[in-house]
Each structure stands twice: as C-alpha cells, then as structure tokens.
C-alpha cells in the first residue's frame, strides 16, 4: 500500500511503481517500460556489461541491454523495454 487514493501513483520510481505516460519519466507520452511493441534497431557499438549503443533509425542513438542475445555492430535486433529480445536475420 502506498497510502495514496485509488488510481494515484507516487512520483516515477517511487514505492516500486512504474512510470506512466505523461509522467516526467515519460516526456513524450510513451514509456519504455510499458510499451507493447518491440522496435527494430541497429547495433552501432558494444559497451561493457552486456550493453550496446543502437541506431533507432530516426537519427537518435540509445543504450540498450543485449544480455539476452548475441549481437555485434551492424546487427539488427528487436528491443522491448530497453532489452534486446531477438537478433534479426541479415538480408
């Protein structure tokens, strides 16, 4: 119990509650932790601790976990909630 009225959440990350769309942690109205879709991205470089920098295809680069896949720079992967969940076949 958080002590808040039903339907209200503490600040993002507070009391174990995930951020919701519109919260400060979800500035563009979508939340990486509650999205229902996986996104195709391309690995641009590997980082320590099973992390990688990926190109989202929109000119942005983001860091994601690749702990569940064996990916190399140039590989296309599916990412859901910041976690690579599949390595896509090369054309």
N, CA, C and O of each residue as an XYZ file, in Angstrom:
364
protein
N       0.841     -1.178      0.000
C       0.000      0.000      0.000
C       0.885      1.240      0.000
O       1.897      1.300      0.698
N       0.487      2.220     -0.791
C       1.255      3.456     -0.843
C       0.650      4.548      0.005
O       1.299      5.568      0.234
N      -0.572      4.372      0.480
C      -1.232      5.411      1.243
C      -1.875      6.467      0.369
O      -2.411      7.451      0.879
N      -1.830      6.276     -0.956
C      -2.443      7.221     -1.880
C      -3.844      6.757     -2.239
O      -4.129      5.561     -2.177
N      -4.729      7.682     -2.614
C      -6.061      7.279     -3.063
C      -5.978      6.333     -4.250
O      -5.005      6.358     -5.003
N      -6.996      5.500     -4.416
C      -7.034      4.543     -5.525
C      -6.809      5.267     -6.842
O      -7.364      6.340     -7.079
N      -5.987      4.665     -7.698
C      -5.723      5.220     -9.014
C      -4.624      6.261     -9.057
O      -4.272      6.728    -10.139
N      -4.072      6.638     -7.916
C      -2.972      7.596     -7.902
C      -1.672      6.868     -7.598
O      -1.646      5.924     -6.809
N      -0.601      7.315     -8.230
C       0.704      6.708     -8.067
C       1.665      7.715     -7.475
O       1.492      8.920     -7.657
N       2.675      7.240     -6.771
C       3.728      8.151     -6.310
C       4.543      8.632     -7.501
O       4.315      8.189     -8.627
N       5.474      9.518     -7.268
C       6.350     10.001     -8.332
C       7.016      8.815     -9.017
O       7.209      7.774     -8.390
N       7.380      8.955    -10.317
C       8.016      7.853    -11.034
C       9.162      7.250    -10.240
O      10.018      7.962     -9.714
N       9.161      5.934    -10.163
C      10.198      5.225     -9.437
C       9.936      5.129     -7.952
O      10.666      4.425     -7.255
N       8.926      5.806     -7.439
C       8.639      5.776     -6.014
C       7.837      4.550     -5.635
O       6.965      4.126     -6.393
N       8.106      3.987     -4.506
C       7.361      2.859     -3.939
C       7.191      1.699     -4.912
O       6.200      0.972     -4.842
N       8.147      1.521     -5.817
C       8.102      0.388     -6.728
C       7.086      0.510     -7.846
O       6.828     -0.469     -8.547
N       6.504      1.678     -8.032
C       5.515      1.866     -9.091
C       6.216      2.287    -10.378
O       7.123      3.118    -10.336
N       5.814      1.728    -11.522
C       6.422      2.134    -12.781
C       5.925      3.507    -13.199
O       4.837      3.917    -12.796
N       6.707      4.228    -14.003
C       6.224      5.490    -14.534
C       5.044      5.257    -15.475
O       4.912      4.183    -16.062
N       4.203      6.255    -15.613
C       3.052      6.180    -16.508
C       3.210      7.219    -17.607
O       3.888      8.224    -17.399
N       2.593      7.003    -18.788
C       2.649      8.030    -19.827
C       2.210      9.371    -19.256
O       1.219      9.460    -18.531
N       2.962     10.410    -19.592
C       2.671     11.734    -19.087
C       3.488     12.103    -17.860
O       3.620     13.285    -17.543
N       4.049     11.100    -17.150
C       4.915     11.379    -16.013
C       6.200     12.027    -16.520
O       6.503     11.969    -17.711
N       6.941     12.634    -15.623
C       8.206     13.274    -16.007
C       9.163     12.275    -16.645
O       9.966     12.658    -17.495
N       9.096     10.997    -16.252
C       9.980      9.981    -16.812
C       9.541      9.544    -18.210
O      10.268      8.825    -18.896
N       8.359      9.975    -18.627
C       7.817      9.621    -19.945
C       7.436     10.905    -20.678
O       6.252     11.139    -20.919
N       8.401     11.735    -21.033
C       8.101     13.072    -21.522
C       7.326     13.118    -22.838
O       6.598     14.082    -23.076
N       7.458     12.126    -23.685
C       6.766     12.202    -24.967
C       5.471     11.397    -24.987
O       4.946     11.107    -26.062
N       4.951     11.035    -23.828
C       3.668     10.353    -23.760
C       3.736      8.847    -23.875
O       2.706      8.179    -23.785
N       4.922      8.293    -24.072
C       5.068      6.848    -24.092
C       6.165      6.464    -23.120
O       7.085      7.239    -22.859
N       6.055      5.285    -22.602
C       7.017      4.841    -21.598
C       7.729      3.595    -22.101
O       7.086      2.647    -22.552
N       9.047      3.595    -22.025
C       9.809      2.447    -22.496
C       9.483      1.189    -21.694
O       9.632      0.085    -22.219
N       9.045      1.316    -20.445
C       8.769      0.131    -19.644
C       7.355     -0.411    -19.808
O       7.069     -1.508    -19.328
N       6.471      0.313    -20.462
C       5.108     -0.211    -20.594
C       4.627     -0.237    -22.034
O       3.433     -0.411    -22.279
N       5.514     -0.071    -22.974
C       5.160     -0.151    -24.383
C       4.863     -1.595    -24.755
O       5.508     -2.515    -24.253
N       3.902     -1.790    -25.623
C       3.546     -3.139    -26.051
C       4.309     -3.593    -27.286
O       4.164     -4.744    -27.697
N       5.107     -2.741    -27.882
C       5.738     -3.103    -29.136
C       7.252     -3.246    -28.994
O       7.878     -2.644    -28.121
N       7.808     -4.053    -29.867
C       9.262     -4.163    -29.984
C       9.670     -3.310    -31.176
O       8.926     -3.183    -32.149
N      10.845     -2.736    -31.090
C      11.314     -1.824    -32.118
C      12.579     -2.386    -32.750
O      13.484     -2.849    -32.056
N      12.629     -2.338    -34.092
C      13.827     -2.774    -34.815
C      14.854     -1.658    -34.751
O      14.558     -0.515    -35.099
N      16.071     -1.987    -34.303
C      17.179     -1.036    -34.236
C      18.435     -1.727    -34.747
O      18.459     -2.946    -34.917
N      19.478     -0.941    -34.992
C      20.750     -1.489    -35.459
C      21.833     -1.203    -34.426
O      21.985     -0.070    -33.970
N      22.576     -2.226    -34.065
C      23.670     -2.084    -33.105
C      24.792     -1.301    -33.772
O      25.251     -1.659    -34.856
N      25.235     -0.216    -33.108
C      26.342      0.563    -33.657
C      27.653      0.296    -32.930
O      28.722      0.324    -33.539
N      27.571      0.036    -31.624
C      28.793     -0.349    -30.893
C      28.419     -1.057    -29.605
O      27.350     -0.842    -29.035
N      29.332     -1.904    -29.167
C      29.142     -2.657    -27.931
C      29.747     -1.883    -26.769
O      30.760     -1.199    -26.916
N      29.105     -2.006    -25.606
C      29.565     -1.387    -24.373
C      29.817     -2.484    -23.342
O      29.397     -3.623    -23.543
N      30.490     -2.159    -22.251
C      30.664     -3.159    -21.187
C      29.319     -3.561    -20.576
O      28.303     -2.892    -20.764
N      29.347     -4.662    -19.848
C      28.196     -5.139    -19.073
C      26.983     -5.464    -19.927
O      25.856     -5.159    -19.537
N      27.196     -6.082    -21.093
C      26.117     -6.540    -21.972
C      25.195     -5.409    -22.407
O      23.979     -5.583    -22.493
N      25.781     -4.255    -22.679
C      25.030     -3.107    -23.173
C      25.533     -2.763    -24.559
O      26.648     -3.128    -24.933
N      24.697     -2.051    -25.331
C      25.085     -1.634    -26.671
C      24.451     -0.297    -26.988
O      23.400      0.052    -26.450
N      25.104      0.450    -27.871
C      24.521      1.656    -28.432
C      23.858      1.235    -29.731
O      24.451      0.520    -30.539
N      22.622      1.683    -29.927
C      21.878      1.316    -31.134
C      21.399      2.567    -31.855
O      21.192      3.617    -31.247
N      21.230      2.431    -33.164
C      20.645      3.476    -34.003
C      19.176      3.144    -34.158
O      18.823      2.056    -34.613
N      18.318      4.079    -33.781
C      16.877      3.833    -33.828
C      16.286      4.033    -35.213
O      15.122      3.709    -35.449
N      17.088      4.569    -36.133
C      16.583      4.820    -37.473
C      16.002      6.210    -37.633
O      15.660      6.620    -38.742
N      15.887      6.934    -36.535
C      15.344      8.296    -36.598
C      16.413      9.325    -36.259
O      16.104     10.460    -35.897
N      17.665      8.922    -36.377
C      18.759      9.827    -36.073
C      19.154      9.843    -34.610
O      20.079     10.560    -34.228
N      18.470      9.066    -33.788
C      18.795      9.009    -32.370
C      19.574      7.738    -32.060
O      19.386      6.704    -32.702
N      20.448      7.832    -31.067
C      21.129      6.658    -30.559
C      20.720      6.467    -29.114
O      20.547      7.434    -28.372
N      20.566      5.209    -28.717
C      20.169      4.881    -27.357
C      20.995      3.704    -26.870
O      21.531      2.933    -27.666
N      21.094      3.573    -25.554
C      21.749      2.414    -24.955
C      20.677      1.390    -24.588
O      19.644      1.732    -24.012
N      20.943      0.122    -24.932
C      20.027     -0.964    -24.590
C      20.824     -2.146    -24.054
O      22.028     -2.253    -24.285
N      20.151     -3.015    -23.350
C      20.773     -4.240    -22.872
C      20.738     -5.289    -23.979
O      19.725     -5.455    -24.658
N      21.846     -5.988    -24.151
C      21.885     -7.107    -25.100
C      22.198     -8.413    -24.364
O      22.757     -9.344    -24.944
N      21.837     -8.467    -23.106
C      22.136     -9.637    -22.277
C      21.451    -10.909    -22.776
O      21.947    -12.007    -22.522
N      20.336    -10.788    -23.474
C      19.583    -11.970    -23.915
C      19.908    -12.422    -25.330
O      19.418    -13.460    -25.772
N      20.734    -11.654    -26.053
C      21.082    -12.004    -27.434
C      22.589    -11.878    -27.621
O      23.271    -11.238    -26.821
N      23.096    -12.486    -28.670
C      24.500    -12.335    -29.042
C      24.539    -11.434    -30.262
O      24.362    -11.895    -31.390
N      24.771    -10.158    -30.036
C      24.728     -9.173    -31.118
C      26.095     -8.539    -31.314
O      26.887     -8.425    -30.379
N      26.352     -8.131    -32.543
C      27.583     -7.452    -32.926
C      27.217     -6.163    -33.650
O      26.091     -6.028    -34.129
N      28.149     -5.211    -33.739
C      27.873     -3.997    -34.513
C      27.406     -4.354    -35.931
O      27.980     -5.223    -36.588
N      26.366     -3.672    -36.381
C      25.781     -3.932    -37.691
C      24.573     -4.847    -37.648
O      23.798     -4.891    -38.604
N      24.398     -5.585    -36.549
C      23.249     -6.487    -36.420
C      21.967     -5.694    -36.173
O      21.974     -4.659    -35.506
N      20.879     -6.201    -36.722
C      19.550     -5.663    -36.432
C      18.946     -6.505    -35.310
O      18.989     -7.735    -35.349
N      18.385     -5.825    -34.310
C      17.784     -6.515    -33.175
C      16.412     -5.913    -32.886
O      16.123     -4.781    -33.274
N      15.584     -6.676    -32.211
C      14.314     -6.163    -31.709
C      14.499     -5.798    -30.251
O      15.043     -6.587    -29.478
N      14.051     -4.607    -29.864
C      14.187     -4.128    -28.494
C      12.812     -3.842    -27.921
O      11.991     -3.168    -28.543
N      12.573     -4.363    -26.728
C      11.351     -4.081    -25.980
C      11.757     -3.674    -24.575
O      12.504     -4.388    -23.906
N      11.267     -2.534    -24.130
C      11.544     -2.041    -22.781
C      13.041     -1.953    -22.482
O      13.482     -2.257    -21.373
N      13.812     -1.533    -23.486
C      15.245     -1.348    -23.273
C      16.057     -2.625    -23.290
O      17.249     -2.602    -22.984
N      15.430     -3.746    -23.644
C      16.093     -5.060    -23.656
C      15.991     -5.664    -25.049
O      14.897     -5.780    -25.601
N      17.136     -6.050    -25.620
C      17.113     -6.756    -26.896
C      16.494     -8.127    -26.668
O      16.940     -8.879    -25.801
N      15.468     -8.451    -27.445
C      14.773     -9.731    -27.263
C      14.949    -10.680    -28.433
O      14.594    -11.854    -28.336
N      15.503    -10.180    -29.557
C      15.711    -11.063    -30.700
C      16.762    -10.471    -31.625
O      16.848     -9.255    -31.802
N      17.550    -11.345    -32.205
C      18.500    -10.982    -33.243
C      17.820    -11.269    -34.569
O      17.369    -12.391    -34.796
N      17.737    -10.282    -35.449
C      17.064    -10.464    -36.734
C      18.044    -10.980    -37.769
O      19.222    -10.622    -37.741
N      17.570    -11.825    -38.690
C      18.472    -12.361    -39.717
C      18.954    -11.258    -40.652
O      18.241    -10.299    -40.946
N      20.172    -11.430    -41.101
C      20.721    -10.483    -42.089
C      20.066    -10.749    -43.439
O      19.753    -11.893    -43.766
N      19.858     -9.683    -44.228
C      19.222     -9.879    -45.552
C      20.083    -10.678    -46.493
O      19.689    -10.924    -47.633
